[in-house]
């Protein structure tokens, strides 16, 4: 017979409060990231069916960013944002998590792993998300749309600075995860938080989120290849 710890894990896995669609999306994101890292996959092109497996490039990591926003939104109250001391507790936990993620990311950089490390960028996204925890769905989704439209312009301007070609620039880029466009990616985190503020069990919600996803996909940008020990991850 299964032990008590195994029974508790199963109960948590199949708890009624879990949302199957989110778990499915997490699984797809993991599979997509593994494929993008480990397989030789062509660039995705809607007009070339043989390239369809290339959809994992970029979009898998963006799905992770969106799901990060969903998770942040759920733990901070879901449809009804937390207030008062509970909000401050949730914010503090998120900031602690951001710090832990950043430290792990920096340690991976010291190990010279052969890909761009996304964790420092995630840490900064979490810090920014901590500031908007009290916002409701409408405000978060509007903010996501505005960031998606506006952020690519300052992102491109900053990308063009000669500083990034210097040794110091490479170090800063790695430390903050600048090779991932987190200014623009904040749109996906905000969209995920906004989704968590909606009724995720409603039949209409998936259609609304699908339309938002199609709109935000236009802001996608692949990581830039930089000189250093890290290979570009698409």
Backbone as JSON, one array per atom type, in Angstrom:
{
  "sequence": "XXXXXXXXXXXXXXXXXXXXXXXXXXXXXXXXXXXXXXXXXXXXXXXXXXXXXXXXXXXXXXXXXXXXXXXXXXXXXXXXXXXXXXXXXXXXXXXXXXXXXXXXXXXXXXXXXXXXXXXXXXXXXXXXXXXXXXXXXXXXXXXXXXXXXXXXXXXXXXXXXXXXXXXXXXXXXXXXXXXXXXXXXXXXXXXXXXXXXXXXXXXXXXXXXXXXXXXXXXXXXXXXXXXXXXXXXX",
  "N": [[0.84, -1.19, 0.0], [0.42, 2.32, -0.67], [2.53, 4.77, 0.91], [1.99, 7.29, 3.5], [3.07, 9.8, 2.72], [3.15, 9.55, -0.05], [0.42, 9.31, -0.6], [-0.43, 11.84, 0.17], [0.88, 13.39, -1.77], [-0.41, 12.5, -4.08], [-3.01, 13.31, -3.48], [-2.66, 16.06, -3.51], [-1.93, 16.4, -6.2], [-4.23, 15.69, -7.59], [-6.14, 17.36, -6.6], [-9.3, 19.06, -6.28], [-9.07, 21.81, -6.53], [-7.07, 22.32, -8.33], [-6.23, 23.42, -11.64], [-6.75, 22.02, -14.62], [-6.02, 22.87, -17.21], [-3.94, 24.7, -16.8], [-1.97, 23.06, -15.72], [-1.58, 21.43, -17.94], [-0.56, 23.31, -19.75], [1.84, 23.96, -18.46], [3.18, 21.51, -18.73], [3.43, 21.39, -21.54], [5.07, 23.61, -21.93], [7.44, 22.76, -20.67], [8.13, 20.52, -22.26], [8.47, 21.84, -24.72], [10.64, 23.56, -24.13], [12.64, 21.69, -23.62], [12.83, 20.52, -26.14], [13.65, 22.74, -27.67], [16.15, 23.18, -26.57], [17.58, 20.77, -26.94], [17.2, 19.58, -29.44], [17.68, 19.66, -33.01], [15.99, 21.92, -34.63], [14.04, 23.39, -37.2], [13.46, 26.89, -38.07], [10.29, 28.28, -37.32], [7.63, 28.52, -39.62], [4.65, 29.66, -40.84], [3.83, 29.06, -43.42], [5.17, 26.79, -44.19], [4.68, 23.61, -43.67], [6.43, 21.56, -42.81], [8.06, 22.81, -41.02], [6.77, 23.18, -38.66], [7.35, 22.14, -36.13], [9.12, 23.94, -35.22], [7.81, 25.8, -33.72], [8.37, 25.73, -31.08], [10.55, 27.34, -30.63], [11.43, 30.15, -28.84], [8.66, 30.65, -28.21], [8.1, 28.74, -26.26], [9.6, 29.55, -24.02], [8.36, 31.98, -23.63], [5.83, 31.11, -22.96], [6.43, 30.04, -20.48], [6.97, 32.45, -19.12], [4.45, 33.65, -19.18], [2.96, 31.76, -17.72], [4.28, 32.01, -15.32], [3.32, 34.5, -14.55], [0.61, 33.79, -14.24], [0.78, 32.0, -12.07], [1.76, 33.74, -10.1], [-0.41, 35.49, -9.94], [-2.41, 33.73, -8.98], [-1.44, 32.89, -6.45], [-1.57, 35.25, -5.14], [-4.15, 35.81, -4.58], [-5.93, 35.26, -6.68], [-9.01, 35.69, -8.38], [-9.79, 37.73, -6.64], [-7.78, 40.1, -5.48], [-5.31, 39.91, -2.87], [-5.32, 41.77, 0.22], [-4.01, 44.18, 2.58], [-2.24, 42.84, 5.41], [-1.97, 40.21, 4.41], [-1.46, 40.6, 1.72], [1.02, 41.91, 1.87], [2.54, 39.84, 2.92], [2.43, 37.99, 0.82], [3.75, 39.48, -1.13], [6.31, 39.74, 0.02], [7.12, 37.07, 0.05], [7.25, 36.61, -2.68], [9.33, 38.32, -3.43], [11.44, 37.16, -2.01], [11.54, 34.73, -3.34], [12.28, 35.68, -5.85], [14.87, 36.59, -5.27], [16.12, 34.14, -4.66], [15.91, 32.8, -7.1], [17.49, 34.45, -8.69], [20.04, 34.09, -7.54], [20.46, 31.36, -8.05], [20.51, 31.48, -10.83], [22.85, 33.02, -11.28], [24.76, 31.29, -10.23], [24.59, 29.23, -12.11], [25.6, 30.6, -14.28], [28.28, 30.88, -13.52], [29.0, 28.27, -13.8], [29.22, 28.1, -16.48], [27.26, 27.16, -18.33], [26.02, 25.92, -21.49], [24.07, 27.62, -22.64], [21.98, 30.56, -22.89], [21.16, 31.89, -19.75], [18.09, 32.03, -18.23], [17.13, 32.67, -15.75], [18.06, 35.0, -14.18], [16.69, 37.08, -15.54], [14.06, 36.28, -15.06], [13.99, 36.68, -12.31], [14.07, 39.49, -12.1], [11.65, 40.05, -13.39], [9.88, 39.02, -11.52], [10.33, 40.75, -9.39], [9.33, 43.16, -10.45], [6.69, 42.35, -10.83], [5.87, 42.1, -8.21], [5.26, 44.66, -7.47], [2.81, 45.18, -8.59], [0.87, 43.59, -7.55], [-1.66, 44.21, -6.24], [-3.41, 44.89, -8.29], [-6.33, 44.58, -10.41], [-7.98, 42.35, -12.8], [-8.75, 43.73, -15.22], [-7.16, 46.06, -15.23], [-4.59, 44.91, -15.21], [-4.55, 43.49, -17.64], [-4.9, 45.55, -19.5], [-2.56, 46.96, -18.95], [-0.73, 45.01, -19.77], [-1.18, 44.99, -22.54], [-0.41, 47.62, -23.19], [2.31, 47.63, -22.42], [3.24, 45.62, -24.13], [2.99, 46.91, -26.58], [4.51, 49.28, -26.33], [6.99, 48.79, -25.01], [8.87, 47.42, -26.76], [10.21, 49.48, -28.16], [11.9, 51.16, -26.38], [13.38, 48.95, -25.58], [14.69, 48.13, -27.93], [16.24, 50.42, -28.38], [17.93, 50.45, -26.14], [19.18, 48.01, -26.55], [20.79, 48.67, -28.7], [22.98, 50.0, -27.69], [26.47, 50.55, -27.47], [27.68, 49.64, -25.24], [27.05, 47.0, -24.59], [28.81, 45.46, -26.0], [31.17, 45.5, -24.69], [33.43, 44.02, -22.24], [32.43, 44.52, -19.66], [29.81, 45.05, -20.26], [28.92, 42.54, -21.18], [29.08, 41.1, -18.81], [27.17, 42.47, -17.22], [24.92, 42.02, -18.79], [24.62, 39.23, -18.54], [24.21, 39.08, -15.77], [21.77, 40.34, -15.32], [20.17, 39.11, -17.08], [19.79, 40.23, -19.64], [19.83, 39.36, -22.24], [17.48, 38.13, -22.63], [14.48, 39.65, -23.47], [13.35, 41.27, -21.11], [12.0, 43.63, -20.54], [10.05, 43.83, -22.52], [8.95, 41.31, -22.17], [7.61, 41.6, -19.8], [5.06, 42.14, -20.45], [3.92, 39.64, -20.94], [4.02, 38.45, -18.42], [2.33, 40.19, -17.01], [-0.01, 39.73, -18.46], [-0.44, 37.06, -17.79], [-0.87, 37.33, -15.02], [-3.17, 38.88, -15.14], [-4.88, 37.03, -16.31], [-5.09, 35.18, -14.25], [-6.61, 36.66, -12.52], [-9.06, 36.51, -13.61], [-12.04, 34.45, -14.03], [-10.93, 31.45, -14.22], [-12.16, 29.06, -14.66], [-14.3, 29.53, -16.2], [-16.14, 29.15, -19.28], [-15.81, 31.09, -21.22], [-13.39, 32.31, -20.71], [-11.0, 30.91, -21.75], [-11.17, 31.55, -24.51], [-10.92, 34.32, -24.53], [-8.32, 34.56, -23.5], [-6.91, 33.26, -25.49], [-7.16, 35.02, -27.66], [-5.84, 37.23, -26.59], [-3.3, 36.14, -26.36], [-2.58, 35.75, -29.06], [-2.4, 38.39, -29.85], [-0.31, 39.38, -28.22], [1.79, 37.84, -29.06], [2.91, 39.08, -31.17], [4.78, 40.76, -30.09], [7.0, 39.27, -29.66], [10.45, 38.52, -29.35], [13.49, 37.13, -30.35], [16.23, 35.92, -28.31], [19.29, 37.79, -28.25], [22.38, 37.06, -29.86], [25.41, 36.89, -28.22], [28.87, 37.72, -27.62], [30.79, 35.4, -25.84], [30.79, 32.85, -23.29], [28.4, 31.64, -23.49], [25.94, 30.04, -25.46], [23.52, 31.1, -27.88], [20.11, 30.85, -27.0], [17.19, 29.95, -28.5]],
  "CA": [[0.0, 0.0, 0.0], [1.24, 3.54, -0.71], [2.75, 5.43, 2.17], [1.24, 8.52, 3.75], [3.6, 10.9, 1.91], [2.7, 9.36, -1.43], [-1.01, 9.63, -0.64], [-0.56, 13.3, 0.21], [1.28, 13.91, -3.08], [-1.49, 12.21, -5.03], [-4.14, 14.17, -3.15], [-2.33, 17.4, -4.0], [-1.9, 16.39, -7.65], [-5.58, 15.56, -8.14], [-7.06, 18.18, -5.81], [-10.29, 19.78, -7.1], [-8.68, 23.21, -6.73], [-6.12, 22.42, -9.44], [-6.82, 23.75, -12.93], [-6.08, 21.09, -15.54], [-5.45, 23.58, -18.34], [-2.66, 25.28, -16.4], [-1.02, 21.96, -15.63], [-1.27, 21.03, -19.32], [0.3, 24.35, -20.32], [3.16, 23.79, -17.88], [3.79, 20.36, -19.37], [3.82, 21.77, -22.9], [6.22, 24.51, -21.84], [8.62, 21.96, -20.36], [8.48, 19.75, -23.47], [8.96, 22.77, -25.71], [11.97, 24.03, -23.76], [13.57, 20.58, -23.84], [13.03, 20.38, -27.58], [14.43, 23.88, -28.16], [17.53, 23.05, -26.09], [18.28, 19.53, -27.24], [16.97, 19.08, -30.79], [17.92, 20.56, -34.15], [14.65, 22.2, -35.14], [14.06, 24.55, -38.1], [12.65, 28.03, -37.7], [8.87, 28.09, -37.59], [7.06, 29.32, -40.71], [3.27, 29.23, -41.06], [3.63, 28.62, -44.81], [5.94, 25.57, -44.43], [4.24, 22.63, -42.66], [7.53, 20.77, -42.27], [8.77, 23.6, -40.01], [5.86, 23.48, -37.56], [7.93, 21.85, -34.83], [9.87, 25.12, -34.82], [7.0, 26.68, -32.87], [8.93, 25.73, -29.73], [11.56, 28.38, -30.51], [10.95, 31.41, -28.28], [7.32, 30.6, -27.64], [8.11, 27.92, -25.05], [10.04, 30.38, -22.91], [7.32, 32.98, -23.4], [4.78, 30.41, -22.23], [6.87, 30.01, -19.09], [6.79, 33.78, -18.54], [3.01, 33.85, -18.97], [2.55, 30.89, -16.62], [4.8, 32.62, -14.09], [2.33, 35.5, -14.17], [-0.59, 33.1, -13.75], [1.07, 31.5, -10.73], [1.82, 34.9, -9.2], [-1.78, 35.96, -9.73], [-3.17, 32.78, -8.17], [-0.98, 32.89, -5.05], [-1.85, 36.56, -4.54], [-5.59, 36.0, -4.39], [-6.78, 34.84, -7.8], [-9.93, 36.73, -8.85], [-9.88, 38.83, -5.67], [-6.41, 40.32, -4.97], [-5.14, 40.01, -1.42], [-5.17, 43.12, 0.77], [-3.5, 44.29, 3.93], [-1.09, 42.02, 5.8], [-1.83, 39.04, 3.54], [-0.81, 41.09, 0.5], [2.42, 42.15, 2.17], [3.18, 38.54, 3.06], [2.58, 37.43, -0.53], [4.79, 40.27, -1.81], [7.6, 39.39, 0.59], [7.46, 35.73, -0.44], [7.62, 36.72, -4.09], [10.66, 38.93, -3.48], [12.4, 36.14, -1.57], [11.67, 33.79, -4.45], [13.06, 36.35, -6.89], [16.27, 36.56, -4.86], [16.63, 32.78, -4.78], [16.03, 32.5, -8.52], [18.65, 35.19, -9.21], [21.25, 33.43, -7.05], [20.63, 30.11, -8.82], [20.91, 31.87, -12.18], [24.25, 33.44, -11.26], [25.57, 30.09, -10.04], [24.64, 28.56, -13.4], [26.53, 31.36, -15.13], [29.64, 30.52, -13.12], [29.26, 26.93, -14.33], [29.39, 28.24, -17.93], [26.35, 26.29, -19.07], [26.12, 26.32, -22.9], [22.88, 28.33, -23.12], [21.66, 31.76, -22.12], [20.44, 31.56, -18.51], [16.91, 32.89, -18.18], [16.7, 32.9, -14.37], [18.17, 36.4, -13.73], [15.6, 37.86, -16.1], [12.85, 35.91, -14.32], [14.04, 37.32, -11.01], [13.65, 40.89, -12.27], [10.23, 40.05, -13.7], [9.17, 38.8, -10.26], [10.41, 41.99, -8.61], [8.37, 44.1, -11.03], [5.35, 41.84, -10.57], [5.54, 42.34, -6.8], [4.73, 46.02, -7.32], [1.46, 45.31, -9.17], [0.02, 42.52, -7.01], [-3.03, 44.57, -5.88], [-4.23, 45.27, -9.44], [-7.34, 43.62, -10.85], [-7.79, 41.77, -14.13], [-8.85, 44.7, -16.31], [-5.97, 46.92, -15.21], [-3.43, 44.12, -15.58], [-4.6, 43.16, -19.07], [-4.61, 46.8, -20.22], [-1.12, 47.21, -18.78], [-0.02, 44.05, -20.62], [-1.28, 45.46, -23.92], [0.41, 48.83, -23.33], [3.72, 47.24, -22.37], [3.54, 44.9, -25.36], [3.09, 47.85, -27.7], [5.47, 50.36, -26.11], [8.29, 48.35, -24.52], [9.88, 47.07, -27.77], [10.97, 50.64, -28.64], [13.07, 51.37, -25.51], [14.2, 47.74, -25.58], [15.57, 48.19, -29.11], [17.19, 51.52, -28.19], [18.94, 50.01, -25.17], [19.95, 46.95, -27.21], [21.73, 49.24, -29.65], [24.09, 50.65, -27.03], [27.76, 49.88, -27.65], [28.08, 49.1, -23.94], [26.87, 45.54, -24.53], [29.93, 44.81, -26.67], [32.32, 45.56, -23.8], [33.43, 42.95, -21.23], [31.53, 44.88, -18.58], [28.45, 44.89, -20.78], [28.6, 41.11, -21.19], [28.84, 40.7, -17.42], [25.89, 43.03, -16.81], [23.89, 41.3, -19.55], [24.41, 37.93, -17.91], [23.73, 39.23, -14.4], [20.37, 40.76, -15.3], [19.42, 38.38, -18.1], [19.34, 41.17, -20.66], [19.68, 38.69, -23.53], [16.04, 37.93, -22.74], [13.92, 41.01, -23.47], [12.38, 41.25, -20.02], [11.13, 44.8, -20.59], [8.91, 43.43, -23.34], [8.33, 40.12, -21.61], [6.73, 41.94, -18.69], [3.7, 42.07, -20.98], [3.42, 38.28, -20.78], [3.77, 38.24, -17.0], [1.11, 40.93, -16.68], [-1.14, 39.01, -19.06], [-0.69, 35.88, -16.96], [-1.49, 37.78, -13.78], [-4.54, 39.26, -15.46], [-5.65, 35.79, -16.53], [-5.36, 34.6, -12.94], [-7.63, 37.47, -11.87], [-10.33, 36.16, -14.22], [-12.57, 33.15, -13.63], [-10.27, 30.52, -15.12], [-13.02, 27.91, -14.91], [-15.38, 29.94, -17.09], [-15.99, 28.72, -20.67], [-15.41, 32.22, -22.07], [-12.03, 32.75, -20.41], [-9.98, 30.43, -22.7], [-11.23, 32.29, -25.78], [-10.34, 35.65, -24.28], [-6.88, 34.41, -23.34], [-6.34, 32.9, -26.79], [-7.07, 36.25, -28.45], [-4.76, 38.04, -26.0], [-2.03, 35.51, -26.7], [-2.27, 36.04, -30.46], [-1.99, 39.79, -29.94], [0.98, 39.58, -27.57], [2.84, 37.1, -29.76], [3.57, 40.01, -32.07], [5.9, 41.41, -29.4], [8.05, 38.3, -29.38], [11.78, 38.76, -29.92], [14.44, 36.1, -29.96], [17.41, 36.41, -27.6], [20.39, 38.2, -29.1], [23.61, 36.29, -29.69], [26.47, 37.75, -27.7], [30.17, 37.09, -27.49], [31.01, 34.9, -24.48], [30.79, 31.4, -23.13], [27.05, 31.13, -23.6], [25.37, 29.98, -26.78], [22.18, 31.66, -27.92], [18.97, 29.96, -26.87], [16.07, 30.54, -29.19]],
  "C": [[0.88, 1.26, 0.0], [1.37, 4.17, 0.66], [1.96, 6.72, 2.29], [1.73, 9.67, 2.88], [3.17, 10.78, 0.46], [1.22, 9.68, -1.58], [-1.22, 11.13, -0.63], [-0.17, 13.92, -1.12], [0.19, 13.68, -4.1], [-2.69, 13.1, -4.78], [-3.9, 15.59, -3.65], [-2.4, 17.46, -5.52], [-3.3, 16.4, -8.24], [-6.61, 16.36, -7.34], [-8.03, 18.93, -6.71], [-9.91, 21.22, -7.39], [-7.7, 23.4, -7.88], [-6.87, 22.7, -10.74], [-6.06, 22.97, -14.0], [-5.39, 21.81, -16.69], [-4.1, 24.19, -18.02], [-1.6, 24.2, -16.29], [-0.61, 21.48, -17.02], [-0.31, 22.03, -19.96], [1.71, 24.24, -19.76], [3.89, 22.62, -18.52], [4.26, 20.67, -20.78], [5.03, 22.69, -22.9], [7.5, 23.74, -21.57], [9.07, 21.17, -21.59], [9.07, 20.67, -24.53], [10.36, 23.27, -25.4], [13.01, 22.93, -23.95], [13.87, 20.41, -25.32], [13.91, 21.5, -28.12], [15.9, 23.77, -27.74], [18.28, 21.89, -26.74], [18.16, 19.05, -28.68], [17.35, 20.13, -31.83], [16.59, 20.76, -34.86], [14.69, 23.43, -36.03], [13.23, 25.7, -37.55], [11.21, 27.82, -38.16], [8.41, 29.05, -38.68], [5.67, 28.77, -41.0], [3.07, 28.62, -42.45], [4.36, 27.31, -45.13], [5.58, 24.54, -43.36], [5.38, 21.85, -42.04], [8.31, 21.51, -41.18], [7.94, 23.8, -38.75], [6.42, 23.13, -36.19], [8.76, 23.02, -34.32], [9.09, 26.09, -33.96], [7.55, 26.73, -31.45], [9.96, 26.84, -29.54], [10.93, 29.67, -29.96], [9.62, 31.3, -27.57], [7.25, 29.75, -26.38], [8.54, 28.75, -23.85], [9.04, 31.48, -22.61], [6.15, 32.37, -22.65], [5.15, 30.3, -20.76], [6.65, 31.35, -18.43], [5.31, 34.05, -18.26], [2.52, 33.01, -17.8], [3.1, 31.39, -15.29], [3.83, 33.69, -13.6], [1.06, 34.89, -13.63], [-0.37, 32.62, -12.32], [1.12, 32.64, -9.71], [0.43, 35.42, -8.9], [-2.58, 35.04, -8.83], [-2.75, 32.83, -6.71], [-1.23, 34.22, -4.36], [-3.35, 36.86, -4.51], [-6.48, 35.54, -5.5], [-7.71, 35.96, -8.22], [-10.04, 37.94, -7.93], [-8.49, 39.04, -5.06], [-6.38, 40.44, -3.45], [-4.96, 41.47, -1.01], [-4.52, 43.05, 2.14], [-2.31, 43.4, 4.2], [-0.89, 40.8, 4.89], [-1.16, 39.42, 2.22], [0.68, 41.3, 0.75], [3.19, 40.84, 2.34], [3.43, 37.91, 1.69], [3.68, 38.17, -1.29], [6.17, 39.89, -1.3], [8.04, 38.01, 0.1], [7.9, 35.78, -1.9], [9.01, 37.32, -4.23], [11.74, 37.96, -3.03], [12.62, 35.13, -2.68], [12.5, 34.4, -5.57], [14.55, 36.32, -6.54], [16.88, 35.17, -5.02], [16.84, 32.41, -6.24], [17.26, 33.2, -9.11], [19.95, 34.52, -8.79], [21.5, 32.14, -7.83], [21.09, 30.43, -10.24], [22.38, 32.26, -12.25], [25.16, 32.23, -11.07], [25.67, 29.3, -11.35], [25.58, 29.28, -14.36], [27.98, 31.03, -14.79], [30.02, 29.13, -13.62], [29.43, 26.93, -15.84], [28.53, 27.25, -18.71], [26.24, 26.81, -20.5], [24.87, 26.97, -23.47], [22.76, 29.64, -22.35], [20.82, 31.35, -20.91], [19.3, 32.55, -18.33], [16.59, 33.34, -16.76], [16.93, 34.33, -13.88], [17.07, 37.3, -14.28], [14.29, 37.56, -15.38], [12.82, 36.61, -12.96], [13.59, 38.77, -11.09], [12.17, 40.99, -12.6], [9.41, 39.87, -12.42], [9.18, 40.05, -9.4], [9.41, 43.02, -9.13], [6.95, 43.66, -10.73], [4.92, 42.11, -9.13], [4.91, 43.72, -6.59], [3.29, 46.14, -7.79], [0.52, 44.22, -8.65], [-1.41, 42.97, -6.7], [-3.95, 44.82, -7.08], [-5.19, 44.15, -9.84], [-7.14, 43.27, -12.32], [-7.78, 42.83, -15.22], [-7.6, 45.57, -16.38], [-4.74, 46.16, -15.67], [-3.41, 43.81, -17.08], [-4.36, 44.4, -19.93], [-3.13, 47.12, -20.14], [-0.31, 46.27, -19.66], [-0.03, 44.51, -22.08], [-0.4, 46.68, -24.15], [1.89, 48.48, -23.34], [4.12, 46.51, -23.65], [3.73, 45.81, -26.55], [4.25, 48.84, -27.55], [6.88, 49.84, -25.81], [9.29, 47.98, -25.61], [10.73, 48.25, -28.23], [12.14, 50.98, -27.7], [13.97, 50.14, -25.45], [15.18, 47.77, -26.75], [16.63, 49.28, -28.94], [18.31, 51.11, -27.23], [19.81, 48.91, -25.77], [21.04, 47.51, -28.11], [22.93, 49.92, -29.01], [25.38, 49.85, -27.22], [28.26, 49.25, -26.35], [28.03, 47.58, -23.9], [28.02, 44.79, -25.2], [31.2, 44.82, -25.82], [32.29, 44.39, -22.82], [32.48, 43.24, -20.07], [30.08, 44.69, -19.01], [28.01, 43.44, -20.82], [28.29, 40.64, -19.78], [27.48, 41.2, -16.93], [24.74, 42.29, -17.51], [23.58, 39.96, -18.91], [23.77, 38.07, -16.54], [22.26, 39.6, -14.33], [19.54, 40.03, -16.34], [18.96, 39.24, -19.24], [19.18, 40.52, -22.03], [18.24, 38.2, -23.72], [15.37, 39.29, -22.57], [12.87, 41.2, -22.37], [11.53, 42.52, -19.95], [9.87, 44.48, -21.39], [8.18, 42.24, -22.74], [7.46, 40.43, -20.4], [5.28, 41.93, -19.15], [3.11, 40.68, -20.77], [3.15, 37.96, -19.31], [2.5, 38.95, -16.57], [-0.12, 40.25, -17.24], [-1.47, 37.77, -18.24], [-1.34, 36.25, -15.64], [-2.93, 38.19, -14.01], [-5.43, 38.05, -15.67], [-6.02, 35.16, -15.2], [-6.42, 35.37, -12.17], [-9.01, 37.24, -12.49], [-10.84, 34.85, -13.62], [-12.01, 32.12, -14.59], [-11.09, 29.27, -15.42], [-14.21, 28.26, -15.81], [-15.11, 29.47, -18.53], [-15.47, 29.85, -21.56], [-13.95, 32.6, -21.88], [-10.99, 32.22, -21.39], [-9.99, 31.18, -24.02], [-10.62, 33.67, -25.64], [-8.83, 35.57, -24.19], [-6.21, 34.05, -24.66], [-6.17, 34.14, -27.66], [-5.95, 37.14, -27.92], [-3.4, 37.47, -26.36], [-1.62, 35.78, -28.13], [-1.77, 37.48, -30.61], [-0.59, 40.0, -29.37], [2.11, 38.85, -28.28], [3.57, 38.0, -30.75], [4.74, 40.72, -31.43], [7.06, 40.49, -29.13], [9.34, 38.7, -30.06], [12.7, 37.66, -29.43], [15.6, 36.71, -29.19], [18.52, 36.75, -28.57], [21.62, 37.37, -28.81], [24.72, 37.25, -29.27], [27.78, 36.98, -27.66], [30.35, 36.63, -26.05], [30.94, 33.4, -24.47], [29.42, 30.8, -23.35], [26.6, 31.13, -25.05], [23.97, 30.54, -26.74], [21.12, 30.58, -27.8], [17.78, 30.61, -27.53], [14.77, 30.09, -28.54]]
}
